[in-house]
């Protein structure tokens, strides 16, 4: 949990959206004649919204575990041994 918290805080500080950007999204949602059911206000939208929605959950889980340092990185020889 500490690794996850550290990651989230770092992400928010380095890649977080400005209050103005969030305010713009809220304004659009509230003033549009036919608003969407959901608005994804995400920095780096392709990398952090679109791609994760397209990939299988196990791949996302494995990448998140690596990002948080919960698994050891695979060496090329480990990969070759498992995948021929």
C-alpha positions as CSV (number, residue, x, y, z in Angstrom):
1,X,0.0,0.0,0.0
2,X,2.9,2.4,0.7
3,X,4.3,1.8,-2.8
4,X,0.9,2.5,-4.3
5,X,0.4,5.6,-2.2
6,X,3.9,6.9,-3.2
7,X,3.1,6.2,-6.9
8,X,-0.3,8.0,-6.8
9,X,1.2,11.1,-5.0
10,X,4.1,11.3,-7.4
11,X,1.7,11.0,-10.4
12,X,-0.6,13.6,-9.1
13,X,2.3,16.1,-8.6
14,X,4.0,15.5,-11.9
15,X,1.1,14.7,-14.3
16,X,-2.0,15.9,-12.5
17,X,-4.5,18.2,-14.1
18,X,-4.9,21.8,-13.2
19,X,-8.1,23.0,-11.4
20,X,-8.8,25.0,-14.5
21,X,-8.8,21.9,-16.8
22,X,-11.1,20.1,-14.4
23,X,-13.4,23.1,-14.2
24,X,-13.6,23.2,-18.0
25,X,-14.7,19.6,-18.1
26,X,-17.3,20.2,-15.4
27,X,-18.6,23.2,-17.3
28,X,-18.9,21.2,-20.6
29,X,-20.7,18.4,-18.8
30,X,-23.2,20.8,-17.1
31,X,-23.9,23.0,-20.1
32,X,-24.0,20.5,-23.0
33,X,-27.5,19.9,-24.4
34,X,-27.0,16.1,-24.5
35,X,-24.2,15.3,-22.0
36,X,-22.4,12.0,-22.0
37,X,-23.0,9.6,-19.1
38,X,-19.3,9.8,-18.2
39,X,-16.4,12.1,-19.0
40,X,-12.8,10.8,-18.7
41,X,-10.6,13.8,-17.8
42,X,-7.3,12.1,-18.0
43,X,-3.8,13.4,-18.7
44,X,-2.0,11.3,-21.4
45,X,-5.4,10.0,-22.4
46,X,-4.3,7.3,-24.9
47,X,-1.7,5.8,-22.5
48,X,-3.7,6.1,-19.3
49,X,-7.3,5.6,-20.5
50,X,-7.7,4.2,-24.0
51,X,-4.9,1.6,-24.0
52,X,-5.7,0.1,-20.5
53,X,-9.4,-0.3,-21.6
54,X,-8.2,-2.3,-24.6
55,X,-5.7,-4.6,-22.9
56,X,-6.5,-7.8,-21.0
57,X,-6.7,-7.3,-17.2
58,X,-3.8,-9.7,-16.5
59,X,-1.4,-7.7,-18.6
60,X,-2.5,-4.5,-16.9
61,X,-2.1,-6.1,-13.5
62,X,1.4,-7.4,-14.4
63,X,2.5,-3.9,-15.6
64,X,1.1,-2.2,-12.5
65,X,2.9,-4.8,-10.3
66,X,6.2,-4.0,-12.1
67,X,5.6,-0.3,-11.8
68,X,5.1,-0.5,-8.1
69,X,8.1,-2.8,-7.6
70,X,6.0,-5.7,-6.5
71,X,7.7,-8.1,-8.9
72,X,11.3,-8.5,-10.0
73,X,11.9,-7.5,-13.6
74,X,12.2,-10.4,-16.1
75,X,15.6,-10.9,-17.7
76,X,15.8,-11.8,-21.4
77,X,16.9,-15.3,-20.5
78,X,13.8,-15.9,-18.3
79,X,11.5,-14.7,-21.1
80,X,13.2,-17.0,-23.6
81,X,13.0,-20.0,-21.3
82,X,9.3,-19.5,-20.7
83,X,8.4,-18.6,-24.3
84,X,10.8,-20.7,-26.4
